[in-house]
Amino acid sequence: DIIIENEVPFCDADKMGDGDFGMSIAKGFKELKKEWASRKKDDIGTFLVSCSKIIKEYCGGASGPIWGSAFSYAGKAMIGKSEANLKDIGVMLQEANRGVFETGEKSFGKGAVVGDKTLVDALKPCADAIVNASLDGEKLVDGLIAGAKASVEGANNTKEFSAKLGRAGTVGDKSIGYPDAGAYGLSV
């Protein structure tokens, strides 16, 4: 729902790409919403893997493979689980980050890392903050808040440096001053 509701703002944020990030990602999540009732939800991993297939097929451009891989890797980390604690959520997001990295590596010869100005700039700090909160024994809600704050900070940090990967990577230093659309979308 959040992605669908923010389709236009996500497109507006895609100033250094081709301006269609919101439309590309919302297309897949609209299809997922249509098929929501048909998804088995008793196993978190199976559910996320099934969602990844829809996302890969229906999200446009690079969003399909990248976000779909994130869901697929997250799902594989959760196979057999019907509940998730804070550590599980952190590990799941770390695996999502690994999926994004490996998809980029296979597709472009380099996987995205923090500092490349991609969605990883929001995803990795979020995942790491949640894992660290779980190791510190924090409550679920406090750990999730820490992850959300790290995600927003990571997305905001992308304004400060030039893009090295993704669509914005083609404009380099012209991207300074603008947040990465994927990182911004993930932080929302």
C-alpha positions in Angstrom: 0.0 0.0 0.0 2.8 2.4 0.9 4.5 1.9 -2.5 1.3 2.2 -4.4 0.3 5.4 -2.5 3.7 6.9 -3.2 3.9 6.2 -6.9 4.0 9.8 -8.0 6.4 11.0 -5.2 8.7 8.2 -6.0 8.7 9.2 -9.7 9.4 12.8 -8.6 12.3 11.6 -6.6 13.8 9.9 -9.7 15.3 13.2 -10.9 18.6 11.6 -12.0 17.2 8.5 -13.5 14.4 8.3 -16.1 11.6 9.5 -13.8 9.7 6.3 -13.8 10.9 4.6 -10.5 7.5 5.1 -8.8 5.5 3.8 -11.8 7.9 0.9 -12.3 7.8 -0.4 -8.7 4.1 0.4 -8.1 3.2 -1.7 -11.1 4.5 -4.8 -9.5 3.0 -4.1 -6.1 -0.4 -3.4 -7.6 -0.2 -6.9 -9.1 0.9 -8.3 -5.8 -2.1 -6.6 -4.1 -4.4 -8.2 -6.7 -2.9 -11.6 -6.0 -2.7 -11.1 -2.2 -5.4 -13.6 -1.4 -3.8 -16.3 -3.5 -0.5 -16.1 -1.5 0.1 -18.7 1.2 1.0 -16.9 4.3 1.6 -19.6 6.9 5.3 -19.7 6.1 7.1 -16.4 6.0 9.8 -17.6 3.6 7.4 -19.3 1.2 5.3 -16.2 1.2 8.2 -13.8 0.4 9.5 -16.1 -2.3 6.1 -16.2 -3.9 5.9 -12.4 -3.7 9.4 -12.1 -5.4 8.1 -13.9 -8.4 5.3 -11.4 -8.9 7.7 -8.5 -8.3 10.3 -9.8 -10.7 7.6 -10.3 -13.4 5.6 -7.1 -13.0 7.9 -4.3 -11.7 9.4 -2.4 -14.6 13.0 -1.8 -15.6 15.7 -2.8 -13.2 13.3 -2.6 -10.3 11.9 -6.0 -11.0 15.1 -8.0 -10.8 16.6 -5.9 -8.0 13.6 -5.8 -5.7 12.5 -9.3 -6.7 15.9 -10.7 -5.7 15.7 -8.8 -2.4 12.4 -10.5 -1.6 13.6 -13.9 -2.8 16.8 -13.9 -0.7 14.8 -12.6 2.3 12.3 -15.3 1.8 14.9 -18.1 1.6 16.3 -16.9 4.9 12.9 -17.3 6.5 11.8 -20.7 5.0 10.0 -22.7 7.7 9.3 -19.8 10.0 5.7 -18.7 10.9 6.9 -16.0 13.2 9.8 -13.6 13.2 11.7 -11.9 16.0 13.9 -8.9 15.7 17.0 -10.9 14.9 15.1 -12.8 12.2 14.0 -9.5 10.6 17.5 -8.1 10.6 18.9 -11.3 9.1 16.1 -11.3 6.5 17.0 -7.7 5.5 20.7 -8.5 5.4 19.9 -11.3 3.0 17.7 -9.0 1.0 20.8 -6.7 0.7 22.9 -9.7 -0.4 20.3 -10.4 -3.1 20.5 -6.9 -4.4 24.4 -7.1 -4.4 24.5 -10.5 -6.1 21.9 -9.5 -8.7 24.0 -6.4 -9.5 27.1 -8.4 -9.7 25.6 -10.9 -12.1 24.0 -8.2 -14.2 26.5 -5.4 -14.2 29.7 -6.9 -13.0 29.6 -5.0 -9.7 27.2 -5.4 -6.8 26.0 -2.2 -5.0 27.6 -1.2 -1.7 27.0 1.7 0.6 28.3 4.8 -1.1 27.3 3.8 -4.7 24.1 5.8 -4.4 21.5 3.0 -4.7 18.8 1.5 -2.5 21.6 -0.3 -0.7 22.5 3.0 1.0 19.2 2.7 2.9 18.8 -1.1 3.1 22.2 -2.1 4.5 22.2 0.5 7.4 18.6 -0.5 8.2 19.4 -4.2 8.3 22.6 -3.7 10.3 20.8 -1.4 12.8 18.1 -4.0 13.4 20.6 -6.9 13.9 22.6 -4.7 16.3 19.5 -3.8 18.2 18.7 -7.5 18.5 22.2 -8.2 19.8 21.7 -5.4 22.4 18.4 -7.1 23.5 16.2 -4.3 22.4 12.4 -4.8 22.1 11.0 -5.5 18.6 9.4 -2.0 18.1 12.6 -0.2 19.3 14.8 -2.2 17.0 12.5 -1.5 14.0 12.5 2.2 14.8 16.3 2.1 14.9 16.3 0.4 11.5 13.8 2.9 10.1 16.0 5.8 11.3 19.1 4.3 9.8 17.3 3.8 6.5 16.2 7.5 6.4 19.6 8.7 7.3 21.2 6.4 4.7 18.8 7.7 2.0 19.4 11.3 3.0 23.2 10.8 2.9 22.9 9.9 -0.8 22.4 13.7 -1.5 26.0 14.3 -0.6 27.8 12.2 -3.2 27.7 11.2 -6.8 26.0 8.1 -8.2 28.3 5.3 -9.2 25.7 2.7 -10.2 22.1 2.5 -11.4 20.5 4.9 -13.8 21.8 7.9 -11.9 25.3 6.4 -12.3 25.3 7.7 -15.9 25.1 11.3 -14.7 27.8 11.1 -12.0 28.4 14.4 -10.2 25.2 15.9 -11.5 23.4 13.6 -9.0 25.0 15.5 -6.1 22.3 17.3 -4.1 19.6 14.7 -5.0 18.7 11.6 -3.0 18.8 8.3 -4.8 15.2 7.4 -5.7 15.5 3.7 -4.7 17.1 4.6 -1.3 14.4 7.2 -0.8 11.7 4.8 -1.7 13.0 2.1 0.6 13.3 4.6 3.5 9.6 5.6 3.1 
